[in-house]
Amino acid sequence: MRYQHSGGARKTTLVAQMTPAGLEPFQVDDPQGYPAANFFVVIDRGLDTEEKVLVASRQGTTFTPSSRGADDTLPVAHNAGAEIEHVFTALEADEANAHVNSVSGVHGLSANESVASRGYVDNLIQGTYTKAETDAAIAAAKPVTYGDLAGA
């Protein structure tokens, strides 16, 4: 799933108390700048009650979660007035890192296909490849590591 982000999401507060269980929608004081769907928030950052929540959708001031206790936090009760912030999570960083370091099964390639051989990457960088060269390079591709590219 692609998670949404917004640089303009303001810190806001919880309008009413949240129970520790369930996926009931909750209301915030000021939703300005928050994405419309698929984003994470942290409630009570830095406190014993800190919890990260994946929000499935937002309609006005109402956030509807799809999961609670994300990113190794626990679903706990939160008081009205608890601070809420838009957040980038360790889960997102791990997913991006896994993708960047994958050499097969990404970008529409099958699990036994590789992104490119070193020669293909060199041609791609220089912009001197043809379709025939691209097809041949992909057919003969070997996995490329960051070390291979760093020495290019």
N, C-alpha and C positions, 0 to 999 in steps of 0.2 A: 504494500500500500504506500502511496505517496502521501507524506505528511505535509500539511500546509504551515507556512510561517508568515509572520508579519513583523516588520521592524517597528511598526507604530502602535502595537498593542500596549495599552497603558495598564499599570497595576490597578486592580480593581478589588472589590470586596464582595463577600458572600452576603446575600440579602437575608437568608434565613438559615437556621441550623441544618446541617446535613447529618443523616444517620450513617453509621459505619458500614452498612451493607446495602446492596441494591444499586440499581442504575437509574434511579429517579432523576429527572431533569432538575437542575438547580438554577437559581437566578443570581445574577451579579448586578452590582450597582452601575457600572459603566463598561459596556462592551466595545467601546470605540477602538477600532484598529484590529480587532480579533478576526481571524479567518472565518469563513462560513462553515467549514467542516474539516474533520480529520486533523486536529491539532492537540498538542499537549498543554496542560496547565499544571502549575504546582500551587498547592494550597498550603499555607502556613510554612513557607520556606524557612529553613533553619531552626524550626521548633521540633519538639518531640512528636508533634502531630503532623509533620510534613508528609504530604501525599501527592503523588503525580497521577493525573487523570487524563485518559485519552478521550477527547470530546469528539463525538461522531457528527454532531451538527449544532449550529447556533441559529436561533431565531430571535432577533432582538436581544433582550437581556437574558434569554433562557438558553442554557448550555445543556445538551443531552449527551451524557457519557456513554461510551461503548465498553470501556473497562476502567476499573479503579485499581489503585495500588500498583501502578506501572513503575517500571525502573527500580525494582526491589524496594518499593515503599509499601506500606500496609494501608488498606482502606480503614479509615478511622472516622470518628465523629468530628465535625468542625462546627464551631460556633458562628452565629451571625456576626458579620464584621471581619471574619477571617480574610487575610489578604490572599489574592489570587494573581498569579503572573503567568504570562505565556512563556514557555520554556522549550529549549532544545534538550533532548534526553540522551542518556548513554545508549539506549536502544537504537536511536537514530544514528549515532556515531558508529556503533558496531555494524549496523546494516550497511552503511556507506563504506566503511572500511572493508568489509567482506566483499562488497561489489568491486571496489577499486583493485583489490588484490586477487580477484578471480580472473583466470585466463581462459576459461571455457564455460559454456553454458550461460553466457551473458549476451546482451544485445541481439537477441534473436538467434544466436547460434545454438546448435544442439550441444549436449553435454560432451560429445567427443570432438567438437570443433574448437579451435583456438582463435583468439582475437586476431593475432597476426604474427608473422615471423619478423625477425629483426630487420631483414631487408625490406619487407613491406612497410614497416614503420618508418625506416629511413626515407623511402620513396614518398610515403604519405607526408612526412614533414617537409620534404623538398617540393612536393606537389608535382612530381614527375612520373606518376604512375598512369598506366592505361588500364582499361577494363580487363584485357587479357592478362596483364601483369598482376592485377589485383586477384583475379580468379586463380592464377597459378600460385601466387604467394599464399593465398588462403588454403589451397589444396595441399601445399607442402609445409604449412605453418607448424612451427614448434612453439611451445610456451615461451613467453618473454617475461623476464623478471625485471623488477625495478633496477637491479644492478646492471642488466643488459642495456637498458635505456640510459642510465646515468653515464655509462661509458661511451655512448654514441656521439 
